[in-house]
């Protein structure tokens, strides 16, 4: 299979699930209102076996009206059209099953937000065997014939093959369980194009969105194809912001961590190297960005057809926590450092030892420059840009999350982040939550994931969304979509941070299991790997911790049990205590089922 065959080949695997409405009613005006329970991409099928049918009006949409018994109808071309709505007049032949033929959202279409077009050469088309689809939950049918029954209406949901049983999570925190289910369904429902897209308004591939989708998908199902296809597309199509280019090496390394497939790395390594943006370096190793538009050879090297690069920080811009953007900025430079680290690891995997050593040395040099230029030693915080004085959430979450902040800096940065709260968008939320867990503030991270305010996942559910949204609410981003997989990062955070299941060797040949429960009393997780599922369950009290593991054949594991604050181990089933972190550690755990108990004393 050639690279340019990959999307059509993967799209051919997209399947459909037939679904009946969960609720329905006939309004006094005779119009039927049907609710399928959750939003999904697909189309509608009607099977009405009567002799004479007059034209019917069928409306599909994602958002109900304020009354709850009708569809919200956006003004033509308005930003609200990104929450999809479509009205069609159908003439159904008697006794024949009719699948609704949907048009592709195009520029100038009343039901497409002005300035956007899903028919362009770079947009992702629907799979050919599925046909055009749209996200919808609700249906209105006007002019239905006498004897019409709601079970004659079927939603044809499209999605990439997804094993619903491959991953499961339950905990003593009911709200956290809801967030997990919310994100899990999103990954499945948003997979219908056979590639990670940014949402239905644009149907484009963006590397930042795709990396979050890849991280979430990897903890939910044992299929890594969509991440690969998306990375190949990004390398072909280019990026319009610095951050998206800089995360492509991380996407490749994430794939290798889960698959152990060196050939995939070898095929793309030469295209990945320019994505570190070394062409923009100055003498001390830091990237000089900040200019929005300028001619530069990098545009052609990275296939940047937009002829534009910019510092994204977060999106929309109102969610940047006041971040100052200058010529030399911390966010892109932290991601540049991380890209160098990933490329060094990839070079090592490919047997390019000399190249790897050079990349690691450059990463060390860049790390030193970041601390020297951006760290305000008086406050113990990083500033946004060279010469600036403002410290945003993003300027501090990224270095702490990615492991660039020194251990002595971490507590002050974590205290700052905990106080800031969710002063970021869904891109920044990934790094904020990772940073809090890295600093040991598990309860604060969980509180943010289970909050119910205007910037929260439960807040999305409260607004009526059933797939994660592009932004926290419509007021912050009026043209946002209600099916955007970059909002599904809590799946990754729960599995990799709270439950602590991470690959320690390529292809999960060795796994780390290091839960960070905070005050959470109990939880259990099953998450897939290429070798099979890992199962983790813990129960804790003030002075005890029980850890139950199931390790599949083909891997070994390292387990870590956290020591509660103010306590010291009294008994720990053969675990050793680390003097720096006071965690209990046990190496080389063999495949099979294991139960470990630890007890603690004050002191």
TORDREN-322899 format. One line per 10 residues: number of its first residue (from 1); their letters; for each residue y, x, z of C-alpha. Coordinates in steps of 0.25 Angstrom, whole numbers, plus 5000, padded with zeros to 4 digits. Example, Ala and Ser with C-alpha at 12.3 -4.5 7.8 and 13.67 -1.06 7.14 Angstrom:
2
1) as) 4982/5049/5031; 4996/5055/5029
# end
This chain:
603
1) xxxxxxxxxx) 5000/5000/5000; 5014/5005/4996; 5026/5004/5005; 5032/4994/4996; 5020/4985/4996; 5020/4984/5011; 5029/4972/5013; 5022/4963/5003; 5009/4967/5008; 5012/4964/5023
11) xxxxxxxxxx) 5019/4951/5019; 5006/4947/5013; 5000/4947/5027; 5010/4937/5032; 5003/4924/5036; 5007/4910/5040; 5004/4901/5052; 5004/4886/5050; 5012/4879/5062; 5014/4864/5065
21) xxxxxxxxxx) 5027/4860/5073; 5026/4860/5088; 5036/4849/5090; 5042/4838/5081; 5050/4826/5081; 5056/4816/5072; 5071/4813/5074; 5077/4799/5073; 5083/4803/5060; 5068/4805/5055
31) xxxxxxxxxx) 5069/4820/5054; 5057/4827/5059; 5060/4840/5068; 5048/4850/5070; 5048/4862/5079; 5037/4873/5076; 5040/4879/5090; 5044/4893/5085; 5052/4899/5074; 5043/4905/5063
41) xxxxxxxxxx) 5045/4910/5049; 5038/4901/5038; 5039/4889/5031; 5035/4874/5032; 5024/4866/5026; 5023/4851/5025; 5011/4843/5022; 5015/4828/5021; 5004/4820/5013; 5011/4808/5009
51) xxxxxxxxxx) 5014/4802/4996; 5029/4801/4994; 5038/4811/5001; 5053/4811/4999; 5060/4824/5000; 5061/4830/5014; 5071/4839/5021; 5065/4850/5029; 5073/4859/5038; 5068/4871/5044
61) xxxxxxxxxx) 5075/4880/5055; 5074/4889/5067; 5085/4882/5076; 5085/4868/5081; 5098/4860/5083; 5104/4858/5097; 5097/4845/5098; 5084/4852/5096; 5078/4841/5086; 5084/4846/5073
71) xxxxxxxxxx) 5087/4859/5066; 5100/4868/5068; 5106/4868/5054; 5115/4881/5052; 5127/4880/5044; 5125/4885/5030; 5126/4900/5029; 5129/4902/5043; 5124/4913/5053; 5115/4902/5059
81) xxxxxxxxxx) 5107/4901/5046; 5100/4913/5052; 5092/4904/5061; 5085/4898/5049; 5087/4884/5044; 5082/4878/5030; 5083/4864/5025; 5074/4860/5013; 5072/4847/5005; 5057/4846/5001
91) xxxxxxxxxx) 5050/4837/4991; 5035/4837/4995; 5024/4833/4986; 5015/4822/4992; 5003/4827/4999; 5006/4842/4997; 5009/4852/5007; 5023/4858/5005; 5027/4872/5010; 5042/4872/5011
101) xxxxxxxxxx) 5048/4883/5002; 5059/4890/5009; 5070/4897/5002; 5074/4912/5006; 5087/4913/5014; 5097/4918/5003; 5111/4921/5003; 5119/4909/5001; 5108/4900/5006; 5114/4889/5016
111) xxxxxxxxxx) 5103/4893/5026; 5105/4908/5026; 5116/4915/5034; 5127/4920/5024; 5126/4934/5020; 5111/4935/5021; 5101/4934/5010; 5085/4934/5012; 5083/4936/4997; 5088/4950/4995
121) xxxxxxxxxx) 5080/4962/4990; 5079/4968/5004; 5075/4955/5012; 5061/4953/5016; 5055/4941/5008; 5045/4932/5013; 5030/4935/5011; 5027/4930/4997; 5015/4922/5001; 5023/4915/5012
131) xxxxxxxxxx) 5035/4912/5005; 5049/4910/5010; 5050/4907/5025; 5060/4905/5036; 5060/4904/5051; 5060/4890/5057; 5055/4883/5069; 5060/4869/5066; 5059/4859/5055; 5066/4846/5051
141) xxxxxxxxxx) 5060/4836/5041; 5068/4825/5036; 5063/4815/5026; 5048/4816/5031; 5039/4805/5025; 5033/4794/5034; 5021/4799/5041; 5026/4813/5042; 5020/4821/5053; 5025/4834/5059
151) xxxxxxxxxx) 5011/4841/5057; 5013/4840/5042; 5023/4851/5044; 5018/4866/5045; 5026/4878/5048; 5020/4890/5040; 5024/4902/5049; 5023/4916/5042; 5020/4928/5050; 5013/4942/5049
161) xxxxxxxxxx) 4999/4942/5055; 5001/4942/5070; 4991/4942/5081; 4996/4933/5092; 4986/4938/5101; 4988/4953/5099; 4999/4954/5110; 5002/4945/5123; 5011/4947/5135; 5011/4939/5147
171) xxxxxxxxxx) 5019/4942/5160; 5024/4936/5173; 5038/4934/5166; 5037/4921/5158; 5050/4924/5151; 5045/4938/5146; 5033/4931/5141; 5041/4922/5133; 5049/4933/5127; 5036/4940/5123
181) xxxxxxxxxx) 5031/4928/5116; 5045/4926/5109; 5044/4940/5103; 5030/4940/5100; 5031/4927/5091; 5044/4933/5085; 5036/4945/5080; 5025/4936/5074; 5035/4926/5068; 5045/4936/5062
191) xxxxxxxxxx) 5034/4944/5055; 5033/4934/5043; 5039/4944/5033; 5029/4955/5035; 5040/4964/5039; 5050/4964/5051; 5063/4957/5046; 5076/4956/5054; 5076/4940/5053; 5077/4929/5043
201) xxxxxxxxxx) 5092/4930/5040; 5090/4944/5033; 5075/4946/5031; 5078/4961/5031; 5071/4973/5038; 5078/4980/5049; 5072/4992/5056; 5078/4989/5070; 5072/4975/5069; 5059/4980/5064
211) xxxxxxxxxx) 5057/4990/5074; 5058/4980/5085; 5049/4971/5078; 5039/4982/5076; 5039/4985/5091; 5037/4971/5095; 5026/4968/5084; 5018/4981/5089; 5016/4975/5103; 5012/4961/5097
221) xxxxxxxxxx) 5002/4964/5086; 4994/4975/5080; 5000/4975/5066; 5011/4986/5063; 5013/4982/5048; 5026/4975/5049; 5033/4987/5056; 5028/4996/5045; 5032/4987/5034; 5046/4986/5040
231) xxxxxxxxxx) 5048/5000/5042; 5044/5003/5027; 5054/4993/5023; 5065/4999/5032; 5063/5012/5026; 5064/5007/5012; 5076/4997/5015; 5084/5005/5024; 5093/5001/5036; 5108/4998/5038
241) xxxxxxxxxx) 5109/5003/5053; 5106/5016/5059; 5097/5010/5070; 5088/5004/5060; 5085/5017/5052; 5083/5024/5066; 5072/5015/5071; 5063/5017/5058; 5056/5029/5064; 5054/5021/5077
251) xxxxxxxxxx) 5047/5011/5068; 5038/5021/5062; 5035/5027/5075; 5032/5013/5081; 5022/5011/5070; 5015/5024/5073; 5014/5021/5088; 5007/5009/5085; 4998/5012/5073; 4996/5027/5073
261) xxxxxxxxxx) 4998/5027/5058; 5004/5041/5053; 5003/5037/5039; 5014/5026/5041; 5023/5037/5047; 5020/5047/5036; 5023/5037/5025; 5037/5034/5031; 5041/5047/5038; 5050/5052/5027
271) xxxxxxxxxx) 5058/5039/5027; 5059/5038/5042; 5065/5052/5044; 5079/5048/5038; 5079/5036/5046; 5083/5045/5058; 5097/5046/5051; 5097/5061/5053; 5107/5061/5041; 5118/5056/5051
281) xxxxxxxxxx) 5116/5067/5061; 5128/5075/5066; 5126/5089/5072; 5121/5085/5086; 5110/5076/5080; 5117/5062/5082; 5119/5052/5071; 5133/5049/5066; 5133/5034/5063; 5144/5024/5065
291) xxxxxxxxxx) 5149/5023/5051; 5145/5009/5045; 5146/5012/5030; 5146/5026/5023; 5139/5032/5012; 5128/5041/5016; 5115/5047/5010; 5107/5040/5021; 5109/5027/5015; 5100/5031/5003
301) xxxxxxxxxx) 5091/5039/5012; 5088/5027/5020; 5088/5016/5009; 5100/5010/5016; 5105/5000/5005; 5115/4994/5014; 5123/5007/5013; 5127/5005/5028; 5123/5011/5041; 5128/5006/5055
311) xxxxxxxxxx) 5125/5008/5070; 5118/4995/5074; 5117/4997/5089; 5113/4982/5090; 5114/4969/5082; 5123/4960/5082; 5134/4970/5085; 5139/4961/5097; 5126/4965/5104; 5129/4980/5104
321) xxxxxxxxxx) 5135/4980/5119; 5148/4985/5114; 5141/4998/5108; 5152/5007/5102; 5148/5013/5088; 5154/5026/5084; 5150/5037/5075; 5139/5043/5084; 5131/5032/5091; 5121/5032/5102
331) xxxxxxxxxx) 5111/5020/5097; 5108/5026/5083; 5107/5040/5089; 5097/5036/5099; 5089/5029/5088; 5091/5042/5080; 5085/5050/5091; 5073/5040/5092; 5071/5041/5077; 5070/5056/5078
341) xxxxxxxxxx) 5060/5054/5089; 5051/5044/5081; 5052/5053/5069; 5048/5065/5077; 5036/5057/5082; 5032/5053/5068; 5033/5067/5063; 5024/5072/5074; 5014/5061/5070; 5014/5065/5055
351) xxxxxxxxxx) 5012/5080/5059; 5026/5085/5056; 5027/5093/5068; 5039/5101/5064; 5047/5089/5059; 5044/5082/5072; 5049/5093/5081; 5062/5093/5073; 5064/5078/5075; 5061/5080/5090
361) xxxxxxxxxx) 5071/5091/5091; 5081/5083/5084; 5078/5071/5093; 5081/5080/5105; 5094/5084/5100; 5098/5070/5097; 5094/5065/5111; 5103/5076/5117; 5115/5072/5108; 5113/5058/5112
371) xxxxxxxxxx) 5114/5061/5126; 5125/5071/5125; 5134/5062/5116; 5131/5048/5121; 5128/5049/5136; 5139/5046/5146; 5134/5055/5157; 5144/5048/5167; 5139/5034/5165; 5125/5038/5161
381) xxxxxxxxxx) 5125/5030/5149; 5125/5032/5134; 5138/5028/5126; 5137/5021/5112; 5143/5032/5103; 5149/5046/5104; 5162/5046/5111; 5161/5032/5116; 5161/5027/5130; 5153/5013/5129
391) xxxxxxxxxx) 5139/5012/5133; 5132/5001/5127; 5118/4995/5130; 5113/5001/5117; 5118/5015/5119; 5110/5015/5132; 5098/5007/5129; 5093/5015/5116; 5093/5029/5123; 5086/5023/5135
401) xxxxxxxxxx) 5076/5015/5127; 5072/5026/5117; 5071/5036/5129; 5083/5045/5126; 5090/5042/5139; 5087/5053/5150; 5079/5048/5162; 5091/5050/5171; 5100/5042/5161; 5090/5030/5160
411) xxxxxxxxxx) 5093/5023/5174; 5108/5022/5171; 5106/5018/5157; 5095/5007/5161; 5105/5002/5172; 5116/5001/5162; 5106/4993/5152; 5101/4984/5163; 5115/4980/5166; 5119/4978/5152
421) xxxxxxxxxx) 5108/4968/5149; 5105/4963/5135; 5119/4967/5129; 5112/4970/5116; 5105/4964/5104; 5090/4963/5101; 5090/4977/5095; 5096/4983/5108; 5087/4974/5117; 5075/4983/5112
431) xxxxxxxxxx) 5081/4996/5118; 5087/4989/5130; 5074/4984/5135; 5067/4997/5131; 5077/5004/5139; 5076/4996/5151; 5061/4997/5152; 5062/5012/5150; 5071/5013/5162; 5062/5005/5170
441) xxxxxxxxxx) 5070/4992/5170; 5059/4983/5166; 5064/4971/5174; 5077/4972/5167; 5071/4973/5154; 5062/4961/5156; 5074/4953/5162; 5081/4955/5148; 5069/4951/5140; 5068/4938/5149
451) xxxxxxxxxx) 5082/4935/5150; 5087/4921/5145; 5101/4924/5142; 5109/4925/5129; 5103/4938/5125; 5088/4936/5128; 5075/4933/5122; 5073/4920/5130; 5087/4917/5126; 5082/4917/5111
461) xxxxxxxxxx) 5071/4907/5115; 5081/4899/5122; 5089/4898/5110; 5077/4892/5102; 5072/4905/5095; 5057/4908/5095; 5058/4921/5088; 5067/4932/5093; 5081/4931/5088; 5090/4941/5081
471) xxxxxxxxxx) 5100/4941/5092; 5101/4935/5106; 5108/4922/5101; 5115/4916/5089; 5129/4918/5095; 5127/4933/5095; 5122/4933/5081; 5125/4920/5073; 5116/4924/5061; 5104/4929/5069
481) xxxxxxxxxx) 5090/4925/5066; 5080/4918/5076; 5068/4926/5071; 5071/4941/5073; 5060/4950/5077; 5069/4961/5083; 5071/4952/5095; 5056/4954/5098; 5058/4967/5106; 5053/4961/5119
491) xxxxxxxxxx) 5039/4961/5114; 5040/4976/5112; 5047/4978/5126; 5037/4970/5133; 5025/4977/5128; 5030/4991/5127; 5040/4991/5139; 5036/4981/5149; 5021/4982/5147; 5022/4996/5143
501) xxxxxxxxxx) 5012/4997/5131; 5016/5008/5122; 5009/5018/5112; 5008/5032/5117; 5001/5037/5105; 5002/5033/5090; 4994/5021/5087; 4993/5017/5102; 4982/5028/5104; 4988/5029/5118
511) xxxxxxxxxx) 4996/5017/5125; 5005/5018/5136; 5005/5006/5146; 5017/5007/5155; 5021/4993/5160; 5035/4991/5166; 5034/4978/5173; 5046/4979/5182; 5044/4967/5191; 5036/4959/5181
521) xxxxxxxxxx) 5023/4955/5189; 5013/4954/5178; 5011/4955/5163; 5001/4957/5152; 5002/4962/5138; 4992/4964/5126; 4998/4972/5115; 4992/4977/5102; 4990/4991/5097; 4983/4996/5085
531) xxxxxxxxxx) 4970/4998/5094; 4970/4984/5100; 4978/4977/5111; 4983/4984/5124; 4983/4974/5136; 4991/4977/5148; 4993/4969/5161; 5000/4972/5174; 5002/4965/5187; 5011/4971/5197
541) xxxxxxxxxx) 5016/4968/5212; 5026/4975/5220; 5016/4986/5223; 5004/4985/5213; 5002/4986/5198; 4990/4982/5190; 4989/4986/5176; 4978/4981/5167; 4976/4987/5153; 4967/4985/5141
551) xxxxxxxxxx) 4967/4997/5131; 4961/4996/5118; 4952/5006/5111; 4958/5017/5104; 4969/5020/5114; 4972/5026/5128; 4983/5022/5137; 4992/5027/5147; 4996/5017/5158; 5008/5017/5168
561) xxxxxxxxxx) 5011/5009/5180; 5025/5008/5185; 5028/5011/5199; 5037/5000/5206; 5050/5005/5210; 5050/5010/5225; 5035/5011/5225; 5024/5023/5223; 5010/5022/5219; 4999/5019/5229
571) xxxxxxxxxx) 4987/5017/5220; 4987/5018/5205; 4972/5019/5198; 4973/5033/5194; 4987/5033/5189; 4996/5045/5190; 5011/5043/5194; 5022/5049/5186; 5032/5056/5194; 5044/5053/5185
581) xxxxxxxxxx) 5042/5038/5182; 5032/5035/5194; 5023/5027/5184; 5008/5027/5186; 5002/5033/5174; 4987/5033/5169; 4983/5040/5156; 4972/5039/5146; 4968/5025/5149; 4956/5022/5141
591) xxxxxxxxxx) 4954/5009/5132; 4949/4997/5140; 4953/4988/5152; 4960/4995/5164; 4966/4990/5177; 4975/4998/5185; 4981/4995/5199; 4992/5002/5205; 4999/5000/5219; 5012/5005/5225
601) xxx) 5018/5008/5238; 5033/5009/5242; 5039/5023/5241
# end
